[in-house]
Protein backbone atom coordinates (compact mmCIF):
# COMPACT_ATOMS: atom_id res chain seq x y z
CA UNK A 1 0.00 0.00 0.00
CA UNK A 2 1.35 3.43 -0.97
CA UNK A 3 -0.26 6.48 0.64
CA UNK A 4 1.11 9.97 0.04
CA UNK A 5 -0.23 12.98 1.98
CA UNK A 6 1.28 16.29 0.86
CA UNK A 7 0.54 19.89 -0.07
CA UNK A 8 -0.77 20.97 -3.47
CA UNK A 9 2.59 21.91 -5.01
CA UNK A 10 4.22 18.63 -3.97
CA UNK A 11 1.17 16.66 -5.16
CA UNK A 12 1.29 18.38 -8.54
CA UNK A 13 4.96 17.44 -8.91
CA UNK A 14 4.57 13.87 -7.63
CA UNK A 15 1.57 13.20 -9.88
CA UNK A 16 3.69 13.94 -12.96
CA UNK A 17 6.17 11.17 -12.17
CA UNK A 18 4.10 8.52 -10.35
CA UNK A 19 0.77 6.90 -11.06
CA UNK A 20 -1.88 6.57 -8.34
CA UNK A 21 -5.06 4.50 -8.20
CA UNK A 22 -6.85 7.30 -6.37
CA UNK A 23 -6.11 11.02 -6.11
CA UNK A 24 -8.01 13.16 -3.62
CA UNK A 25 -7.81 16.95 -3.92
CA UNK A 26 -9.26 18.97 -1.04
CA UNK A 27 -9.30 22.68 -1.75
CA UNK A 28 -11.03 25.91 -0.84
CA UNK A 29 -14.37 26.44 -2.60
CA UNK A 30 -13.02 29.18 -4.88
CA UNK A 31 -9.68 27.49 -5.57
CA UNK A 32 -8.44 25.64 -8.61
CA UNK A 33 -5.72 23.80 -6.67
CA UNK A 34 -6.88 20.34 -7.67
CA UNK A 35 -5.25 17.74 -9.85
CA UNK A 36 -6.53 16.47 -13.16
CA UNK A 37 -8.45 13.23 -12.68
CA UNK A 38 -8.78 13.74 -8.92
CA UNK A 39 -11.84 13.32 -6.76
CA UNK A 40 -12.36 16.92 -5.64
CA UNK A 41 -13.75 18.06 -2.30
CA UNK A 42 -14.20 21.79 -1.71
CA UNK A 43 -14.35 23.26 1.78
CA UNK A 44 -12.20 25.53 3.92
CA UNK A 45 -9.83 24.41 6.64
CA UNK A 46 -11.76 26.03 9.45
CA UNK A 47 -11.97 25.35 13.15
CA UNK A 48 -15.22 25.51 15.12
CA UNK A 49 -14.19 28.90 16.54
CA UNK A 50 -13.48 30.39 13.10
CA UNK A 51 -16.63 28.82 11.70
CA UNK A 52 -18.76 30.47 14.38
CA UNK A 53 -17.10 33.86 13.77
CA UNK A 54 -17.20 33.61 9.97
CA UNK A 55 -20.17 31.44 8.97
CA UNK A 56 -19.56 32.20 5.29
CA UNK A 57 -16.51 29.89 5.37
CA UNK A 58 -17.63 26.53 4.06
CA UNK A 59 -16.63 23.78 6.47
CA UNK A 60 -16.53 20.04 5.76
CA UNK A 61 -20.06 18.70 6.00
CA UNK A 62 -21.43 15.36 7.07
CA UNK A 63 -22.09 14.64 3.38
CA UNK A 64 -18.48 15.48 2.44
CA UNK A 65 -17.25 13.01 5.03
CA UNK A 66 -19.78 10.33 4.06
CA UNK A 67 -18.75 10.69 0.41
CA UNK A 68 -15.07 10.46 1.32
CA UNK A 69 -15.65 7.36 3.47
CA UNK A 70 -17.76 5.77 0.71
CA UNK A 71 -15.04 6.47 -1.84
CA UNK A 72 -12.25 5.09 0.37
CA UNK A 73 -14.28 1.99 1.30
CA UNK A 74 -14.94 1.24 -2.37
CA UNK A 75 -11.32 1.82 -3.36
CA UNK A 76 -9.98 -0.43 -0.60
CA UNK A 77 -12.57 -3.16 -1.27
CA UNK A 78 -11.71 -3.13 -4.98
CA UNK A 79 -8.01 -3.62 -4.23
CA UNK A 80 -6.68 -0.14 -4.98
CA UNK A 81 -3.27 0.26 -3.41
CA UNK A 82 -1.94 3.74 -4.15
CA UNK A 83 -3.42 6.99 -2.90
CA UNK A 84 -2.33 10.60 -3.28
CA UNK A 85 -4.19 12.90 -0.89
CA UNK A 86 -3.52 16.62 -0.80
CA UNK A 87 -4.86 19.95 0.33
CA UNK A 88 -3.31 23.38 0.05
CA UNK A 89 -0.81 23.04 2.92
CA UNK A 90 -0.87 19.25 3.35
CA UNK A 91 -1.35 19.50 7.11
CA UNK A 92 -4.99 19.58 8.22
CA UNK A 93 -7.69 18.58 5.72
CA UNK A 94 -5.57 16.08 3.81
CA UNK A 95 -4.14 14.54 6.97
CA UNK A 96 -7.67 14.04 8.35
CA UNK A 97 -8.65 12.39 5.06
CA UNK A 98 -5.54 10.21 5.24
CA UNK A 99 -6.44 9.24 8.80
CA UNK A 100 -9.92 8.23 7.61
CA UNK A 101 -8.37 6.04 4.90
CA UNK A 102 -6.00 4.45 7.43
CA UNK A 103 -8.89 3.75 9.82
CA UNK A 104 -10.78 2.06 6.99
CA UNK A 105 -7.72 -0.04 6.13
CA UNK A 106 -6.59 -0.98 9.65
CA UNK A 107 -9.80 -0.67 11.70
CA UNK A 108 -7.48 0.24 14.59
CA UNK A 109 -7.08 3.78 15.92
CA UNK A 110 -3.54 3.43 17.28
CA UNK A 111 -2.23 1.73 14.16
CA UNK A 112 -3.84 4.42 11.97
CA UNK A 113 -2.36 7.23 14.09
CA UNK A 114 1.10 5.63 14.07
CA UNK A 115 1.04 5.21 10.30
CA UNK A 116 -0.18 8.78 9.80
CA UNK A 117 2.82 10.00 11.83
CA UNK A 118 5.10 8.16 9.40
CA UNK A 119 3.27 9.33 6.28
CA UNK A 120 2.98 12.94 7.46
CA UNK A 121 4.87 13.92 10.62
CA UNK A 122 3.39 17.46 10.39
CA UNK A 123 -0.21 16.21 10.42
CA UNK A 124 -2.71 18.18 12.50
CA UNK A 125 -6.07 16.74 11.40
CA UNK A 126 -8.94 19.15 10.82
CA UNK A 127 -11.18 19.29 13.91
CA UNK A 128 -14.50 18.94 12.09
CA UNK A 129 -13.24 15.97 10.09
CA UNK A 130 -11.60 14.35 13.12
CA UNK A 131 -14.81 14.53 15.12
CA UNK A 132 -16.74 12.89 12.28
CA UNK A 133 -14.14 10.09 12.02
CA UNK A 134 -14.35 9.54 15.78
CA UNK A 135 -18.12 9.24 15.56
CA UNK A 136 -18.09 7.09 12.39
CA UNK A 137 -15.87 4.48 14.03
CA UNK A 138 -17.65 4.79 17.40
CA UNK A 139 -14.43 5.72 19.21
CA UNK A 140 -16.34 7.58 21.92
CA UNK A 141 -14.08 10.65 21.82
CA UNK A 142 -10.77 8.76 22.05
CA UNK A 143 -9.51 10.01 18.67
CA UNK A 144 -10.49 13.60 19.45
CA UNK A 145 -8.86 13.30 22.88
CA UNK A 146 -5.66 11.90 21.35
CA UNK A 147 -5.25 15.10 19.36
CA UNK A 148 -6.00 17.17 22.49
CA UNK A 149 -9.04 18.96 21.14
CA UNK A 150 -11.25 20.08 23.97
CA UNK A 151 -14.51 18.13 24.36
CA UNK A 152 -17.51 20.22 23.45
CA UNK A 153 -15.63 22.52 21.09
CA UNK A 154 -16.17 20.33 18.06
CA UNK A 155 -19.17 20.40 15.81
CA UNK A 156 -21.43 17.52 16.76
CA UNK A 157 -21.72 15.32 13.69
CA UNK A 158 -23.98 12.35 13.86
CA UNK A 159 -23.21 9.42 11.61
HUPE-V967847 format. One record per run of one state. SS is the DSSP state (a for helix, b for strand, c for the rest). FROM is the first residue (numbers start at 0). TO is the last residue. If there is no record, write none. Layout:
SS_FROM_TO ; SS_FROM_TO
//
This chain:
c_0_0 ; b_1_6 ; a_7_16 ; c_17_20 ; b_21_26 ; c_27_37 ; b_38_41 ; c_42_46 ; a_47_52 ; c_53_60 ; a_61_76 ; c_77_80 ; b_81_86 ; c_87_91 ; a_92_105 ; c_106_107 ; a_108_118 ; c_119_125 ; a_126_135 ; c_136_140 ; a_141_145 ; c_146_158
//
